[in-house]
Amino acid sequence: MKGFGFITSDDGDDYFVHVSGLREHLKDRGLRVGQQVSFDVDFDIKGDRAVNVRIG
């Protein structure tokens, strides 16, 4: 597991995600390609990133 990646939203925007942005129960399992998730967007100087990532 790399510890980071990108999530594509329903509207096609890509958001950087780091393992620190995953909900606690996902940090050990990580995410799979194609898995449906919900997330909040944090706006930062480096760009938008996904935080509070959860399944569903």
Secondary structure, 3 states (H helix, E strand, C coil): CCCEEEEECCCCCEEEEEHHHECHHHCCCCCCCCCCEEEEEEEECCEEEEEEEEEC
